[in-house]
Amino acid sequence: MKLSQKALQAINNPATRRRLMDVLGCTEFTISRYIQKNSDNLTKAAALQVIREITGLADSEILEGPLKKLSQ
C-alpha cells in the first residue's frame, strides 16, 4: 500500500520528517528517500499515527487504493 500524493505533500517538511525519523528509527535522508519513492515503510502503524496527528487526514485520504479490513 502507498500514500496518496496529498499525504506525501503534507508530510514533506522538516518538522514532520523529524517526527517520522523518531518513530521509524532512521535518518532524515532515509525519510526523504521514503517520501520520494513513496515507500511502504511510510504505511507502518507508527508512521501512519504521526501522519494522522500532523495532517488531520483520514486513512482514506492518506492511503492510496482500496482499504482492506483487518478482520478479513
N, C-alpha and C positions, 0 to 999 in steps of 0.2 A: 504494500500500500504506500502511496506517496502523498505529499502535502499539496494542497491547492496553490495556485500562483498567488492568490490573495494572502494566504497564510505565510508563504515564503517571503513576500514583500514586507509583511507586518513584522516578521522576526529578524529581518536583515538589518540590524542596528547593533551598535556596540554593547548597550546595556543588556539586551536580550541574549546576544551571543555569550556574554559573561555568565548569565544565569544558566544557559544550556551547558556551558563548559563545566560548571559546578555539578550539575545533576548527571551529566554523562561521563564526567571524569576525563576530559580530553582538552586539547589546546584550542585557542581561538582560531588558529589556522585550520584545524580539523573541522570545527563547526562551520567555518566559512566554506570549506570544501563540501561538507554535507549539504549546505544550503544551495550551493552552485549546482551540485549533482542531484539534488532532491533525494538524498539518501534515505533509505527506510529506517536508518538509525534515528531519524527525527520523529518516527512514529512510535518509539518506545514509550511506555507508560509515563515515565518521569519527564520526558521531553514534552509529551502532549499536555501534561499537567501545567508545566511552565507556559506553554503556548496558550492554553486556555486562560490562565490567570492574566497574562500580559495583554493578549489581544481582545479578550472578551468574546471571541468567536465560538460558535457551537461546533461540535465534532463534524457535523455535515458541511460546515464551511471550511474547516481545517483540512479534512481528508478528501482526497480525490477518489472517485469511483464509488461503487456501492458499499455501504457499511454492512459488515457481517455481524450477526448476533453471536455473542459469545456462547450462548446456550445451545447452539446447533452442533 
